[in-house]
Amino acid sequence: MTRYLITGGAGFIGSHLAEALLQGGCGVQVLDDLSTGSLENLRDLKPREEFGLTVGDVADPAVVAPLIEVADGVFHLAAAVGVRLIFENPTRAIRTNIRGAEVVLDLAARRKKKVLIASSSEVYGKGIRIPLAEADDLKLGPTTCPRWAYACSKAIDEFLALAYWKERAAPVVIARFFNTVGPRQSGQYGMVIPRFVRQALAGEPLTVYGDGRQTRCFAHVADVVRAAIELMESPATVGEVYNVGSEEEISIGELAQRVVALTGSDSEIRHVPFGEAFGPDFEDMERRVPNVAKLRSVIAWTGLRSIDDILRDVIAWAREAAAAVPAGPAAESPPR
């Protein structure tokens, strides 16, 4: 049985990845400090013999070393998540992203264990051209804007991974995830779709930051997880960087309208200035669309779920989660 270590495996993407690997006959060991991940995400997996959970810090070599020792490969997903968290605690975000990757890469390189580094479309910053391709230049804002600290930290992770590949022949692959959504995602850290869905189902105004004309591409977590597994399993991907995301572009304003329509909500759509939501130093980008030609050259990146399919899936999960929570103060939002 192939056994994988997933750092950050109690998080949104990590828990879906764990499920998919187990369904594929693999063994899974999760490492998570539960700072943003949730045991609820792993509830159905914990009874399985081929699943294990370690609660600990990915930046602690004493915790990570024995887990890598018995793993055949590592999915490194542990990271600070969400724009709001980056603004509220940039020190923690930088430390978690850089130190965690350093520890995982060093220990895995000693044993020649393949590592998939989960990077982010944030590394493109303001973007030079659309669609964004892996070899494009990166354009970040000033160091006075906390948002770019996250982008820089993920870029450093990529540089570090590729340095281990070039200097020590450590097998690594980098997946730049674009906006990934689906059931169990929390809106607590600024993720737009779960936030819109929660607001619509509660009859609250949907808060659109800025003028709503900024566009994003959203991929279903099941599709993203499939890509991550195929990138890990393919020997052709070592030492390479791949965009992983949907090419279906939608404005945030239109996204809010679709959520209202699909939920049957009578919620209004309210625009909130970025400065009011995140402070005067916030910067955003107008478009973020991936070029996935390189990904398609190594895996079958087809048959992706549409934005409407994604929204229906998230809405159904949110309704089910809300119905499962007893009435009262604890029912204000579904579990992560």
C-alpha positions as CSV (number, residue, x, y, z in Angstrom):
1,M,0.0,0.0,0.0
2,T,1.3,3.4,-0.9
3,R,1.2,5.7,2.1
4,Y,1.1,9.5,1.9
5,L,1.7,12.2,4.5
6,I,-0.5,15.3,4.1
7,T,0.6,18.3,6.1
8,G,-2.4,20.6,6.7
9,G,-4.6,17.5,6.1
10,A,-7.4,18.7,8.4
11,G,-8.0,21.8,6.3
12,F,-10.4,22.2,3.4
13,I,-8.3,20.9,0.5
14,G,-6.3,18.6,2.7
15,S,-9.3,16.7,4.1
16,H,-10.7,16.2,0.6
17,L,-7.3,15.0,-0.6
18,A,-7.2,12.5,2.3
19,E,-10.6,11.1,1.3
20,A,-9.6,10.7,-2.4
21,L,-6.4,8.9,-1.5
22,L,-8.1,6.5,0.9
23,Q,-10.8,5.8,-1.8
24,G,-7.9,5.0,-4.2
25,G,-6.5,2.4,-1.8
26,C,-3.7,4.5,-0.3
27,G,-2.8,4.9,3.3
28,V,-2.9,8.5,4.7
29,Q,-1.2,10.2,7.6
30,V,-2.4,13.7,8.4
31,L,-0.3,16.3,10.3
32,D,-2.2,19.4,11.4
33,D,-1.9,21.9,14.3
34,L,-5.7,22.5,14.0
35,S,-5.2,26.3,14.0
36,T,-7.4,26.6,10.9
37,G,-8.1,23.0,10.1
38,S,-10.9,21.1,11.9
39,L,-11.3,17.6,13.3
40,E,-14.9,17.8,11.9
41,N,-13.4,17.6,8.4
42,L,-11.8,14.2,9.3
43,R,-14.7,12.8,11.3
44,D,-15.6,10.1,8.7
45,L,-11.9,9.1,8.2
46,K,-10.7,8.6,11.8
47,P,-12.2,5.1,12.2
48,R,-10.3,3.7,9.2
49,E,-7.3,1.6,9.9
50,E,-5.3,3.0,7.0
51,F,-5.8,6.6,8.3
52,G,-3.7,8.3,11.0
53,L,-3.7,11.8,12.6
54,T,-0.9,13.6,14.3
55,V,-1.7,17.0,15.9
56,G,1.5,19.0,15.8
57,D,3.5,21.8,14.2
58,V,4.8,21.3,10.7
59,A,7.7,23.6,11.6
60,D,9.0,21.1,14.3
61,P,11.5,18.6,12.8
62,A,11.0,16.3,15.7
63,V,7.3,15.9,14.8
64,V,7.8,15.8,11.0
65,A,10.8,13.4,10.8
66,P,9.1,10.2,11.9
67,L,6.1,10.8,9.7
68,I,8.2,11.3,6.6
69,E,10.3,8.3,7.5
70,V,7.3,6.0,6.9
71,A,5.7,7.9,4.0
72,D,6.1,7.2,0.4
73,G,5.4,10.8,-0.6
74,V,4.3,14.1,1.0
75,F,1.6,16.5,0.1
76,H,2.7,19.8,1.8
77,L,-0.5,21.8,2.2
78,A,0.1,23.3,5.7
79,A,0.0,27.1,5.3
80,A,-1.7,30.2,6.5
81,V,-5.0,30.6,4.6
82,G,-7.2,33.5,3.6
83,V,-6.7,37.2,3.0
84,R,-8.2,38.1,6.4
85,L,-5.8,35.9,8.3
86,I,-2.8,37.3,6.4
87,F,-3.8,40.8,7.3
88,E,-4.6,40.0,11.0
89,N,-1.5,37.9,11.7
90,P,1.2,38.3,9.0
91,T,4.0,37.1,11.3
92,R,2.4,33.8,11.8
93,A,1.6,33.5,8.1
94,I,5.2,34.1,7.0
95,R,6.6,31.8,9.6
96,T,4.2,28.9,8.9
97,N,4.7,29.1,5.1
98,I,8.4,29.4,5.0
99,R,9.6,27.4,8.0
100,G,7.1,24.6,7.4
101,A,8.2,24.2,3.8
102,E,11.9,24.3,4.8
103,V,11.4,21.5,7.4
104,V,9.4,19.3,5.1
105,L,11.7,19.7,2.1
106,D,14.9,19.1,4.1
107,L,13.6,15.9,5.8
108,A,12.1,14.5,2.6
109,A,15.2,15.2,0.6
110,R,17.3,13.1,2.9
111,R,15.0,10.1,2.1
112,K,14.4,11.0,-1.5
113,K,10.6,11.2,-0.9
114,K,8.6,13.1,-3.5
115,V,7.0,16.3,-2.2
116,L,4.1,18.2,-3.8
117,I,4.3,21.8,-2.6
118,A,0.9,23.5,-2.6
119,S,1.6,27.0,-3.8
120,S,-0.8,29.7,-4.8
121,S,-1.9,31.9,-7.6
122,E,-1.1,34.8,-5.2
123,V,2.5,34.5,-6.3
124,Y,1.6,36.2,-9.6
125,G,0.7,39.3,-7.6
126,K,-0.8,42.0,-9.8
127,G,-0.1,39.9,-12.9
128,I,1.7,41.0,-16.0
129,R,-0.7,39.4,-18.6
130,I,-3.8,37.2,-18.7
131,P,-3.9,34.2,-18.7
132,L,-1.2,33.7,-16.2
133,A,1.5,31.2,-17.2
134,E,4.0,29.5,-15.0
135,A,7.0,31.1,-16.7
136,D,5.6,34.7,-16.5
137,D,7.3,37.4,-14.4
138,L,5.8,38.0,-11.0
139,K,4.7,41.5,-10.1
140,L,4.1,42.2,-6.4
141,G,3.1,45.3,-4.5
142,P,5.1,47.2,-1.8
143,T,6.2,45.6,1.5
144,T,3.9,48.0,3.3
145,C,0.9,46.0,2.0
146,P,0.5,42.8,4.1
147,R,-1.2,40.9,1.3
148,W,2.1,40.6,-0.6
149,A,3.8,39.0,2.4
150,Y,1.7,35.8,1.7
151,A,2.6,35.9,-2.0
152,C,6.3,36.4,-1.2
153,S,6.3,33.5,1.3
154,K,4.7,31.1,-1.2
155,A,7.2,32.2,-3.8
156,I,10.1,31.5,-1.4
157,D,8.6,28.0,-0.9
158,E,8.8,27.5,-4.6
159,F,12.4,28.8,-4.9
160,L,13.3,26.5,-2.0
161,A,11.7,23.5,-3.5
162,L,13.4,24.0,-6.8
163,A,16.7,24.6,-5.1
164,Y,16.4,21.2,-3.4
165,W,15.7,19.6,-6.7
166,K,18.7,21.3,-8.5
167,E,21.2,20.9,-5.6
168,R,20.2,17.6,-4.0
169,A,18.0,15.9,-6.7
170,A,15.1,16.0,-4.3
171,P,12.0,14.9,-6.2
172,V,9.5,17.9,-5.9
173,V,6.6,19.2,-7.9
174,I,4.9,22.6,-7.3
175,A,1.1,23.0,-7.8
176,R,-0.1,26.6,-8.0
177,F,-3.7,26.4,-6.9
178,F,-6.1,29.0,-8.1
179,N,-9.4,29.6,-6.3
180,T,-10.5,26.3,-5.0
181,V,-14.0,25.8,-3.6
182,G,-16.5,23.2,-2.5
183,P,-18.2,21.6,0.5
184,R,-16.7,22.2,3.9
185,Q,-14.9,25.4,3.0
186,S,-15.1,28.0,5.7
187,G,-15.8,31.7,4.9
188,Q,-14.1,32.6,8.2
189,Y,-10.9,33.6,6.5
190,G,-12.3,35.6,3.6
191,M,-13.2,32.9,1.1
192,V,-15.9,34.5,-1.0
193,I,-18.2,31.6,-2.1
194,P,-18.9,30.1,1.4
195,R,-19.4,33.7,2.7
196,F,-21.9,34.5,0.0
197,V,-23.8,31.3,0.4
198,R,-24.0,31.7,4.2
199,Q,-25.2,35.3,3.8
200,A,-27.8,34.3,1.2
201,L,-29.2,31.4,3.2
202,A,-29.4,33.6,6.3
203,G,-31.2,36.4,4.4
204,E,-28.4,38.8,5.0
205,P,-26.9,41.2,2.5
206,L,-24.2,39.7,0.3
207,T,-21.1,41.9,0.8
208,V,-19.2,42.5,-2.4
209,Y,-15.8,44.2,-1.8
210,G,-15.1,47.0,-4.2
211,D,-17.1,47.5,-7.4
212,G,-17.5,43.8,-8.0
213,R,-16.0,43.9,-11.5
214,Q,-12.9,42.0,-10.4
215,T,-12.9,38.5,-11.9
216,R,-11.8,35.1,-10.6
217,C,-11.9,31.5,-11.8
218,F,-13.2,28.9,-9.4
219,A,-12.4,25.1,-9.5
220,H,-14.2,22.4,-7.5
221,V,-12.0,20.9,-4.8
222,A,-12.6,17.4,-6.2
223,D,-11.1,18.4,-9.5
224,V,-8.2,20.1,-7.9
225,V,-7.5,17.1,-5.6
226,R,-7.5,14.8,-8.7
227,A,-4.9,17.0,-10.3
228,A,-2.7,17.0,-7.2
229,I,-2.7,13.2,-7.0
230,E,-1.9,12.8,-10.7
231,L,0.9,15.4,-10.4
232,M,2.3,13.4,-7.5
233,E,2.1,10.1,-9.2
234,S,3.6,11.1,-12.5
235,P,7.4,10.9,-12.8
236,A,7.4,13.5,-15.5
237,T,6.4,16.3,-13.1
238,V,9.5,16.3,-11.0
239,G,11.2,19.7,-10.8
240,E,8.3,21.5,-12.5
241,V,5.6,24.1,-11.6
242,Y,2.0,23.7,-12.7
243,N,-1.0,26.0,-12.6
244,V,-4.1,24.1,-11.2
245,G,-7.4,25.9,-11.8
246,S,-10.4,26.5,-13.9
247,E,-10.5,28.8,-16.9
248,E,-14.1,29.8,-16.4
249,E,-14.0,33.5,-15.5
250,I,-16.7,35.3,-13.5
251,S,-16.9,38.7,-11.9
252,I,-17.5,38.8,-8.2
253,G,-20.6,40.9,-8.8
254,E,-22.1,38.3,-11.1
255,L,-21.0,35.6,-8.6
256,A,-23.1,37.2,-5.9
257,Q,-26.1,37.4,-8.3
258,R,-25.8,33.7,-9.1
259,V,-25.7,32.8,-5.4
260,V,-28.8,34.8,-4.8
261,A,-30.6,33.1,-7.7
262,L,-29.5,29.6,-6.9
263,T,-30.4,29.9,-3.2
264,G,-33.8,31.5,-3.9
265,S,-32.8,34.2,-1.5
266,D,-34.2,37.7,-1.3
267,S,-30.9,39.1,0.0
268,E,-29.7,42.4,-1.4
269,I,-26.1,42.8,-2.7
270,R,-24.2,45.5,-0.8
271,H,-20.9,46.9,-2.0
272,V,-18.2,47.6,0.7
273,P,-15.0,49.5,-0.1
274,F,-11.8,47.4,0.3
275,G,-10.4,49.9,2.7
276,E,-13.4,49.6,5.0
277,A,-13.1,45.8,5.0
278,F,-9.3,45.3,5.1
279,G,-7.8,48.7,6.0
280,P,-6.2,51.4,3.9
281,D,-3.2,49.3,2.8
282,F,-5.2,46.7,0.9
283,E,-4.5,46.0,-2.8
284,D,-6.5,43.8,-5.2
285,M,-6.0,42.5,-8.7
286,E,-8.6,43.0,-11.5
287,R,-8.3,39.5,-13.1
288,R,-6.8,36.2,-12.2
289,V,-7.1,33.5,-14.9
290,P,-4.7,30.5,-15.2
291,N,-3.1,29.2,-18.4
292,V,-3.4,25.4,-17.9
293,A,-1.7,24.3,-21.1
294,K,1.3,22.9,-19.2
295,L,-1.0,21.0,-16.8
296,R,-2.9,19.5,-19.7
297,S,0.4,18.3,-21.2
298,V,0.9,15.8,-18.3
299,I,-2.7,15.0,-17.0
300,A,-6.2,14.8,-18.4
301,W,-7.4,18.2,-17.1
302,T,-10.9,17.9,-18.6
303,G,-14.5,17.5,-17.5
304,L,-14.3,20.2,-14.8
305,R,-17.3,21.1,-12.8
306,S,-18.9,24.5,-13.9
307,I,-19.3,27.4,-11.5
308,D,-23.1,26.6,-11.3
309,D,-22.3,23.0,-10.4
310,I,-19.9,24.2,-7.7
311,L,-22.4,26.6,-6.3
312,R,-25.2,24.0,-6.2
313,D,-22.8,21.6,-4.4
314,V,-21.7,24.3,-1.8
315,I,-25.3,25.4,-1.2
316,A,-26.5,21.8,-0.7
317,W,-23.7,21.2,1.8
318,A,-24.4,24.5,3.7
319,R,-28.1,23.6,4.0
320,E,-27.3,20.1,5.3
321,A,-24.7,21.4,7.7
322,A,-27.1,24.1,9.0
323,A,-29.9,21.6,9.5
324,A,-27.6,19.3,11.5
325,V,-26.7,22.0,14.0
326,P,-29.1,22.5,17.0
327,A,-31.0,25.8,17.1
328,G,-29.4,28.5,19.2
329,P,-26.2,30.6,19.1
330,A,-24.1,27.7,17.9
331,A,-26.2,27.5,14.7
332,E,-25.1,30.8,13.3
333,S,-22.7,29.3,10.8
334,P,-22.0,25.7,9.6
335,P,-18.9,23.9,10.9
336,R,-15.7,24.2,9.0
